[in-house]
Amino acid sequence: MQSQSVLEMRFLEILLIGIGLSMDAFSVSICKGLTTKKFSWKMALTCGLWFGIFQALMPLIGYFLGAQFERFITSVDHWIAFGLLFLIGANLIREALSKRKEEVGALDEAVAASENALGFKTMLLLAIATSIDALAVGITFACIQVRIWSSVLVIGVTTFLFSVLGVKIGNAFGSRFEKGAGILGGTILILIGTKILLEHLGIVAF
């Protein structure tokens, strides 16, 4: 019974991380949806696949990079996990609150009106830009012992679903959800990082 609750908690944590990481892709997908007068399943599924695959691939790469240095960081792994998640979360919130468009938004605006908005080069650049944070999260995974294959699957599927939803929302309602998505995603990552730190320090047990 004990192990089942731990597994359930771990899955919830990974799911929340996946939601937090998917917010950049969600925002870009909203921008994509804004460019179409009629909802396009082709655009929605294309965005979902590109963003979902890269959001799963990046933490996998980060995990194996972090695993190479695991023996050097075991004594401070909780501080590394907290620091990375805090910085990623704070950056998401900063970008959401910023009045000017950051790199991802500017790049998407530049290509959104073009006929090649779903082209290979365009989507590759956007997929990389929206998944860089996931690389750092993968390094934290090497510190906190997660089941990496199931974790990246959850993150990838979550991002896929949010990207498809983003295109739909952008087409139907416009960009009003974009700012809130970044703030929500950043807050989730900061809270999870804080939880990891407090648990390892023995201050609190969840």
Backbone as CSV, one residue per row, in Angstrom:
resi,resn,N_x,N_y,N_z,CA_x,CA_y,CA_z,C_x,C_y,C_z
1,MET,0.833,-1.203,0.000,0.000,0.000,0.000,0.867,1.252,0.000
2,GLN,1.949,1.204,0.776,2.884,2.319,0.855,3.518,2.593,-0.492
3,SER,4.025,1.511,-1.162,4.716,1.693,-2.437,3.768,2.222,-3.503
4,GLN,2.495,1.796,-3.442,1.535,2.258,-4.423,1.325,3.765,-4.313
5,SER,1.238,4.294,-3.077,1.037,5.726,-2.905,2.255,6.522,-3.354
6,VAL,3.456,5.955,-3.136,4.681,6.625,-3.586,4.710,6.700,-5.098
7,LEU,4.366,5.565,-5.767,4.336,5.545,-7.223,3.320,6.545,-7.758
8,GLU,2.185,6.627,-7.109,1.149,7.541,-7.534,1.616,8.986,-7.395
9,MET,2.292,9.275,-6.299,2.811,10.615,-6.069,3.855,10.964,-7.119
10,ARG,4.748,10.025,-7.421,5.778,10.268,-8.413,5.156,10.550,-9.779
11,PHE,4.122,9.795,-10.136,3.469,10.024,-11.421,2.859,11.418,-11.459
12,LEU,2.244,11.837,-10.353,1.637,13.160,-10.295,2.694,14.241,-10.456
13,GLU,3.839,14.052,-9.820,4.926,15.021,-9.947,5.389,15.136,-11.398
14,ILE,5.584,13.992,-12.043,6.033,13.993,-13.443,4.975,14.651,-14.327
15,LEU,3.718,14.353,-14.058,2.640,14.950,-14.840,2.633,16.469,-14.685
16,LEU,2.818,16.958,-13.460,2.844,18.398,-13.222,4.052,19.044,-13.899
17,ILE,5.193,18.356,-13.866,6.369,18.864,-14.573,6.090,18.934,-16.065
18,GLY,5.439,17.889,-16.586,5.075,17.875,-17.997,4.169,19.041,-18.361
19,ILE,3.207,19.343,-17.484,2.310,20.476,-17.723,3.098,21.781,-17.711
20,GLY,3.985,21.913,-16.728,4.795,23.127,-16.647,5.663,23.332,-17.877
21,LEU,6.305,22.262,-18.317,7.187,22.353,-19.482,6.417,22.607,-20.771
22,SER,5.186,22.154,-20.827,4.422,22.260,-22.070,3.866,23.662,-22.313
23,MET,4.002,24.560,-21.333,3.371,25.867,-21.467,3.965,26.727,-22.578
24,ASP,5.268,26.611,-22.827,5.863,27.343,-23.952,5.266,26.866,-25.270
25,ALA,5.206,25.544,-25.433,4.624,24.976,-26.652,3.147,25.338,-26.759
26,PHE,2.465,25.350,-25.640,1.055,25.731,-25.591,0.864,27.157,-26.102
27,SER,1.739,28.070,-25.638,1.647,29.467,-26.050,1.903,29.634,-27.542
28,VAL,2.926,28.935,-28.047,3.238,29.011,-29.472,2.091,28.420,-30.290
29,SER,1.496,27.356,-29.802,0.376,26.733,-30.503,-0.830,27.665,-30.560
30,ILE,-1.032,28.441,-29.494,-2.090,29.452,-29.521,-1.831,30.445,-30.644
31,CYS,-0.574,30.875,-30.769,-0.216,31.805,-31.850,-0.494,31.182,-33.213
32,LYS,-0.219,29.895,-33.344,-0.497,29.207,-34.605,-1.994,29.207,-34.895
33,GLY,-2.782,28.946,-33.853,-4.222,28.914,-34.024,-4.794,30.258,-34.435
34,LEU,-4.131,31.332,-34.009,-4.589,32.671,-34.354,-4.510,32.948,-35.854
35,THR,-3.642,32.216,-36.555,-3.411,32.491,-37.973,-4.433,31.811,-38.885
36,THR,-5.307,30.982,-38.323,-6.262,30.254,-39.160,-7.684,30.714,-38.878
37,LYS,-8.444,30.959,-39.935,-9.835,31.354,-39.770,-10.691,30.177,-39.332
38,LYS,-10.302,28.987,-39.781,-11.014,27.772,-39.426,-10.048,26.791,-38.770
39,PHE,-10.490,26.123,-37.710,-9.624,25.178,-37.013,-9.103,24.117,-37.961
40,SER,-7.786,23.879,-37.901,-7.138,22.921,-38.785,-6.541,21.772,-37.982
41,TRP,-7.060,20.554,-38.199,-6.494,19.387,-37.519,-5.062,19.129,-37.974
42,LYS,-4.769,19.457,-39.226,-3.400,19.282,-39.732,-2.421,20.131,-38.933
43,MET,-2.776,21.395,-38.728,-1.914,22.280,-37.945,-1.820,21.815,-36.501
44,ALA,-2.950,21.440,-35.906,-2.975,21.019,-34.503,-2.122,19.779,-34.277
45,LEU,-2.273,18.777,-35.134,-1.520,17.529,-34.969,-0.045,17.719,-35.307
46,THR,0.249,18.568,-36.288,1.644,18.847,-36.628,2.356,19.510,-35.462
47,CYS,1.719,20.529,-34.882,2.300,21.187,-33.704,2.451,20.197,-32.551
48,GLY,1.414,19.390,-32.324,1.456,18.427,-31.230,2.590,17.436,-31.366
49,LEU,2.792,16.913,-32.569,3.852,15.919,-32.791,5.240,16.535,-32.650
50,TRP,5.442,17.681,-33.291,6.759,18.327,-33.203,7.111,18.671,-31.762
51,PHE,6.216,19.372,-31.093,6.502,19.822,-29.725,6.550,18.648,-28.745
52,GLY,5.651,17.684,-28.921,5.631,16.528,-28.026,6.890,15.685,-28.130
53,ILE,7.348,15.426,-29.359,8.552,14.604,-29.563,9.785,15.290,-28.982
54,PHE,9.935,16.587,-29.258,11.114,17.292,-28.750,11.065,17.485,-27.243
55,GLN,9.863,17.669,-26.698,9.737,17.820,-25.251,10.060,16.514,-24.537
56,ALA,9.904,15.390,-25.207,10.292,14.096,-24.636,11.772,13.819,-24.867
57,LEU,12.285,14.234,-26.022,13.678,13.955,-26.377,14.662,14.738,-25.521
58,MET,14.368,15.996,-25.260,15.309,16.854,-24.529,15.588,16.372,-23.101
59,PRO,14.570,16.034,-22.294,14.903,15.531,-20.955,15.633,14.190,-20.985
60,LEU,15.382,13.411,-22.033,16.105,12.145,-22.172,17.596,12.411,-22.363
61,ILE,17.913,13.378,-23.223,19.316,13.764,-23.441,19.911,14.315,-22.148
62,GLY,19.158,15.200,-21.476,19.631,15.781,-20.227,19.870,14.739,-19.149
63,TYR,19.005,13.729,-19.108,19.140,12.661,-18.114,20.450,11.905,-18.294
64,PHE,20.751,11.510,-19.525,21.971,10.746,-19.767,23.225,11.600,-19.595
65,LEU,23.116,12.897,-19.874,24.239,13.795,-19.595,24.463,13.902,-18.087
66,GLY,23.366,14.096,-17.346,23.466,14.218,-15.898,23.952,12.939,-15.234
67,ALA,23.571,11.793,-15.784,23.967,10.509,-15.209,25.479,10.304,-15.262
68,GLN,26.135,10.933,-16.230,27.590,10.806,-16.354,28.316,11.433,-15.162
69,PHE,27.658,12.404,-14.534,28.298,13.124,-13.421,27.616,12.838,-12.089
70,GLU,26.803,11.778,-12.075,25.996,11.493,-10.881,26.846,11.324,-9.622
71,ARG,27.985,10.655,-9.748,28.784,10.381,-8.549,29.400,11.654,-7.957
72,PHE,29.490,12.707,-8.785,30.064,13.957,-8.293,29.021,14.868,-7.647
73,ILE,27.753,14.587,-7.895,26.718,15.532,-7.456,25.720,14.952,-6.466
74,THR,25.936,13.711,-6.039,24.959,13.070,-5.161,24.751,13.831,-3.851
75,SER,25.808,14.479,-3.345,25.677,15.175,-2.062,24.908,16.487,-2.175
76,VAL,24.811,17.011,-3.368,24.106,18.289,-3.557,22.995,18.163,-4.602
77,ASP,22.563,16.916,-4.880,21.609,16.705,-5.966,20.299,17.463,-5.748
78,HIS,19.838,17.527,-4.473,18.577,18.205,-4.200,18.677,19.711,-4.438
79,TRP,19.848,20.281,-4.157,20.055,21.707,-4.417,20.096,21.983,-5.923
80,ILE,20.712,21.066,-6.679,20.763,21.218,-8.137,19.361,21.138,-8.724
81,ALA,18.591,20.132,-8.269,17.222,19.970,-8.768,16.392,21.213,-8.455
82,PHE,16.497,21.693,-7.209,15.752,22.893,-6.821,16.181,24.102,-7.644
83,GLY,17.495,24.290,-7.774,18.018,25.451,-8.491,17.580,25.495,-9.944
84,LEU,17.682,24.351,-10.620,17.315,24.305,-12.034,15.811,24.536,-12.225
85,LEU,15.001,23.841,-11.425,13.552,24.002,-11.561,13.109,25.424,-11.200
86,PHE,13.762,26.007,-10.193,13.435,27.383,-9.815,13.779,28.359,-10.938
87,LEU,14.966,28.206,-11.516,15.384,29.108,-12.587,14.499,28.975,-13.822
88,ILE,14.166,27.730,-14.167,13.299,27.509,-15.330,11.919,28.119,-15.077
89,GLY,11.375,27.857,-13.874,10.061,28.384,-13.533,10.044,29.901,-13.500
90,ALA,11.075,30.500,-12.877,11.149,31.961,-12.803,11.257,32.570,-14.197
91,ASN,11.989,31.902,-15.084,12.140,32.407,-16.448,10.811,32.361,-17.202
92,LEU,10.043,31.278,-17.002,8.725,31.180,-17.633,7.810,32.312,-17.167
93,ILE,7.838,32.585,-15.860,6.999,33.651,-15.316,7.461,35.014,-15.840
94,ARG,8.785,35.226,-15.879,9.319,36.497,-16.376,8.901,36.742,-17.820
95,GLU,8.999,35.704,-18.640,8.616,35.842,-20.044,7.122,36.131,-20.182
96,ALA,6.324,35.483,-19.342,4.879,35.690,-19.421,4.491,37.107,-19.028
97,LEU,5.216,37.680,-18.060,4.900,39.020,-17.575,5.526,40.121,-18.418
98,SER,6.492,39.745,-19.248,7.186,40.734,-20.067,6.249,41.294,-21.126
99,LYS,6.336,42.576,-21.367,5.467,43.211,-22.366,5.971,42.961,-23.779
100,ARG,7.283,42.792,-23.918,7.804,42.544,-25.261,7.887,41.059,-25.503
101,LYS,7.811,40.642,-26.754,7.896,39.238,-27.119,9.321,38.741,-26.939
102,GLU,9.464,37.560,-26.334,10.772,36.951,-26.206,11.076,36.146,-27.456
103,GLU,12.154,35.380,-27.403,12.646,34.696,-28.596,11.592,33.824,-29.255
104,VAL,10.914,32.994,-28.480,9.941,32.082,-29.060,8.793,32.836,-29.693
105,GLY,8.268,33.844,-28.977,7.162,34.606,-29.509,7.532,35.372,-30.760
106,ALA,8.729,35.975,-30.766,9.165,36.740,-31.925,9.368,35.832,-33.122
107,LEU,9.954,34.678,-32.885,10.184,33.732,-33.972,8.868,33.248,-34.544
108,ASP,7.915,32.941,-33.670,6.631,32.457,-34.160,5.872,33.540,-34.921
109,GLU,5.929,34.777,-34.454,5.260,35.870,-35.153,5.830,36.063,-36.549
110,ALA,7.141,35.891,-36.671,7.791,36.111,-37.947,7.369,35.102,-39.004
111,VAL,7.049,33.886,-38.553,6.737,32.838,-39.521,5.247,32.523,-39.600
112,ALA,4.473,33.041,-38.645,3.067,32.651,-38.562,2.285,33.007,-39.815
113,ALA,2.605,34.169,-40.399,1.834,34.623,-41.547,2.317,34.032,-42.865
114,SER,3.440,33.363,-42.854,3.993,32.818,-44.089,3.281,31.535,-44.482
115,GLU,3.366,31.193,-45.749,2.725,29.971,-46.234,3.426,28.732,-45.701
116,ASN,4.676,28.896,-45.267,5.469,27.756,-44.823,5.464,27.635,-43.300
117,ALA,4.370,28.063,-42.669,4.309,28.088,-41.210,4.443,26.706,-40.581
118,LEU,4.129,25.650,-41.336,4.267,24.283,-40.829,5.432,23.558,-41.494
119,GLY,6.297,24.303,-42.155,7.432,23.695,-42.838,8.443,23.100,-41.872
120,PHE,9.312,22.254,-42.387,10.287,21.537,-41.564,11.188,22.494,-40.792
121,LYS,11.755,23.475,-41.468,12.697,24.388,-40.817,12.011,25.198,-39.725
122,THR,10.832,25.709,-40.048,10.073,26.507,-39.084,9.739,25.710,-37.832
123,MET,9.179,24.533,-38.025,8.770,23.725,-36.878,9.963,23.201,-36.088
124,LEU,11.064,22.908,-36.771,12.264,22.451,-36.071,12.776,23.533,-35.133
125,LEU,12.853,24.770,-35.638,13.329,25.878,-34.807,12.404,26.116,-33.617
126,LEU,11.111,26.081,-33.858,10.156,26.297,-32.774,10.195,25.163,-31.751
127,ALA,10.321,23.920,-32.232,10.361,22.764,-31.324,11.592,22.812,-30.428
128,ILE,12.732,23.203,-31.005,13.960,23.316,-30.203,13.820,24.457,-29.200
129,ALA,13.312,25.611,-29.678,13.194,26.784,-28.811,12.281,26.534,-27.621
130,THR,11.224,25.765,-27.826,10.262,25.533,-26.743,10.633,24.358,-25.841
131,SER,11.693,23.632,-26.179,12.044,22.448,-25.382,13.418,22.540,-24.716
132,ILE,14.098,23.669,-24.855,15.416,23.822,-24.238,15.341,23.642,-22.726
133,ASP,14.294,24.198,-22.102,14.143,24.059,-20.645,14.070,22.595,-20.223
134,ALA,13.500,21.762,-21.079,13.342,20.347,-20.747,14.693,19.642,-20.653
135,LEU,15.706,20.169,-21.332,17.051,19.592,-21.242,17.564,19.698,-19.813
136,ALA,17.379,20.870,-19.199,17.805,21.064,-17.815,17.000,20.205,-16.855
137,VAL,15.700,20.039,-17.134,14.871,19.178,-16.291,15.374,17.741,-16.353
138,GLY,15.829,17.311,-17.519,16.391,15.973,-17.647,17.592,15.763,-16.743
139,ILE,18.390,16.810,-16.563,19.534,16.717,-15.659,19.060,16.538,-14.224
140,THR,17.968,17.219,-13.862,17.433,17.029,-12.504,16.910,15.613,-12.315
141,PHE,16.399,15.015,-13.373,15.923,13.636,-13.283,17.044,12.681,-12.903
142,ALA,18.255,12.966,-13.366,19.398,12.127,-13.014,19.745,12.266,-11.537
143,CYS,19.314,13.362,-10.931,19.611,13.610,-9.518,18.569,12.999,-8.590
144,ILE,17.321,12.886,-9.033,16.255,12.505,-8.101,15.681,11.117,-8.379
145,GLN,16.325,10.354,-9.258,15.942,8.959,-9.458,14.489,8.789,-9.917
146,VAL,14.260,9.002,-11.178,12.938,8.764,-11.739,13.023,7.644,-12.767
147,ARG,11.879,7.103,-13.133,11.817,6.120,-14.215,11.800,6.899,-15.524
148,ILE,12.955,7.004,-16.136,13.142,7.979,-17.203,12.258,7.719,-18.416
149,TRP,12.106,6.463,-18.838,11.346,6.192,-20.057,9.873,6.522,-19.897
150,SER,9.293,6.122,-18.774,7.883,6.458,-18.546,7.717,7.956,-18.308
151,SER,8.722,8.579,-17.710,8.645,10.017,-17.433,8.645,10.830,-18.720
152,VAL,9.562,10.510,-19.646,9.607,11.281,-20.893,8.366,11.005,-21.744
153,LEU,7.806,9.809,-21.598,6.561,9.507,-22.317,5.422,10.387,-21.799
154,VAL,5.321,10.505,-20.489,4.283,11.355,-19.892,4.467,12.806,-20.332
155,ILE,5.701,13.288,-20.303,5.986,14.672,-20.695,5.650,14.896,-22.164
156,GLY,6.046,13.947,-23.017,5.780,14.081,-24.447,4.299,14.078,-24.768
157,VAL,3.566,13.147,-24.171,2.123,13.054,-24.418,1.403,14.292,-23.882
158,THR,1.815,14.757,-22.700,1.204,15.959,-22.118,1.407,17.161,-23.032
159,THR,2.628,17.328,-23.535,2.912,18.446,-24.433,2.131,18.323,-25.735
160,PHE,2.026,17.105,-26.255,1.237,16.878,-27.472,-0.200,17.349,-27.275
161,LEU,-0.810,16.940,-26.177,-2.211,17.282,-25.922,-2.397,18.790,-25.723
162,PHE,-1.485,19.421,-24.971,-1.591,20.854,-24.751,-1.347,21.638,-26.035
163,SER,-0.498,21.138,-26.913,-0.235,21.819,-28.179,-1.461,21.767,-29.088
164,VAL,-2.076,20.601,-29.166,-3.312,20.476,-29.948,-4.384,21.403,-29.372
165,LEU,-4.507,21.402,-28.043,-5.478,22.271,-27.381,-5.160,23.738,-27.633
166,GLY,-3.859,24.084,-27.653,-3.447,25.465,-27.880,-3.877,25.986,-29.237
167,VAL,-3.728,25.157,-30.264,-4.163,25.560,-31.605,-5.666,25.820,-31.604
168,LYS,-6.412,24.942,-30.948,-7.868,25.091,-30.869,-8.250,26.367,-30.129
169,ILE,-7.613,26.618,-28.990,-7.913,27.804,-28.194,-7.545,29.072,-28.957
170,GLY,-6.374,29.068,-29.602,-5.952,30.219,-30.372,-6.930,30.539,-31.481
171,ASN,-7.429,29.506,-32.139,-8.386,29.694,-33.222,-9.730,30.218,-32.709
172,ALA,-10.116,29.750,-31.528,-11.448,30.089,-31.012,-11.485,31.364,-30.176
173,PHE,-10.471,31.572,-29.343,-10.544,32.638,-28.345,-9.450,33.693,-28.444
174,GLY,-8.414,33.450,-29.219,-7.326,34.410,-29.294,-6.265,34.159,-28.240
175,SER,-5.453,35.166,-27.962,-4.242,34.996,-27.144,-4.433,35.302,-25.665
176,ARG,-5.672,35.372,-25.187,-5.897,35.776,-23.797,-5.339,34.768,-22.790
177,PHE,-5.144,33.494,-23.206,-4.646,32.467,-22.287,-3.121,32.381,-22.267
178,GLU,-2.463,33.069,-23.188,-1.020,32.898,-23.350,-0.248,33.327,-22.104
179,LYS,-0.568,34.489,-21.559,0.135,35.007,-20.385,-0.085,34.111,-19.172
180,GLY,-1.329,33.728,-18.939,-1.640,32.875,-17.789,-0.963,31.527,-17.860
181,ALA,-0.787,31.002,-19.079,-0.140,29.698,-19.246,1.297,29.740,-18.763
182,GLY,2.021,30.797,-19.099,3.408,30.910,-18.665,3.544,31.034,-17.168
183,ILE,2.662,31.825,-16.559,2.703,32.003,-15.102,2.387,30.690,-14.390
184,LEU,1.372,29.967,-14.882,1.000,28.681,-14.282,2.141,27.681,-14.401
185,GLY,2.723,27.577,-15.586,3.809,26.620,-15.800,5.005,26.910,-14.914
186,GLY,5.380,28.181,-14.814,6.521,28.554,-13.979,6.272,28.276,-12.505
187,THR,5.076,28.577,-12.041,4.728,28.349,-10.636,4.776,26.864,-10.286
188,ILE,4.273,26.021,-11.178,4.292,24.574,-10.947,5.730,24.072,-10.781
189,LEU,6.636,24.499,-11.664,8.020,24.029,-11.606,8.718,24.512,-10.337
190,ILE,8.466,25.752,-9.934,9.076,26.267,-8.704,8.579,25.492,-7.490
191,LEU,7.287,25.201,-7.430,6.728,24.464,-6.289,7.283,23.045,-6.207
192,ILE,7.447,22.391,-7.358,7.992,21.033,-7.345,9.456,21.055,-6.904
193,GLY,10.218,22.042,-7.382,11.611,22.175,-6.959,11.721,22.398,-5.464
194,THR,10.842,23.231,-4.911,10.833,23.491,-3.473,10.481,22.237,-2.692
195,LYS,9.538,21.461,-3.188,9.137,20.209,-2.533,10.312,19.229,-2.469
196,ILE,11.036,19.096,-3.577,12.197,18.194,-3.620,13.231,18.624,-2.585
197,LEU,13.512,19.924,-2.513,14.505,20.438,-1.571,14.087,20.182,-0.127
198,LEU,12.849,20.507,0.217,12.375,20.349,1.596,12.358,18.884,2.024
199,GLU,11.999,17.991,1.103,12.003,16.557,1.418,13.400,16.057,1.701
200,HIS,14.371,16.439,0.876,15.743,15.967,1.064,16.381,16.550,2.306
201,LEU,15.983,17.746,2.690,16.516,18.373,3.904,15.818,17.850,5.155
202,GLY,14.766,17.068,4.959,14.039,16.507,6.098,13.164,17.492,6.811
203,ILE,12.901,18.626,6.176,12.072,19.661,6.805,10.599,19.277,6.768
204,VAL,10.203,18.656,5.664,8.813,18.263,5.518,8.748,17.020,4.643
205,ALA,7.758,16.174,4.875,7.563,14.966,4.078,6.171,14.989,3.492
206,PHE,6.091,14.820,2.161,4.785,14.814,1.483,4.351,13.389,1.201
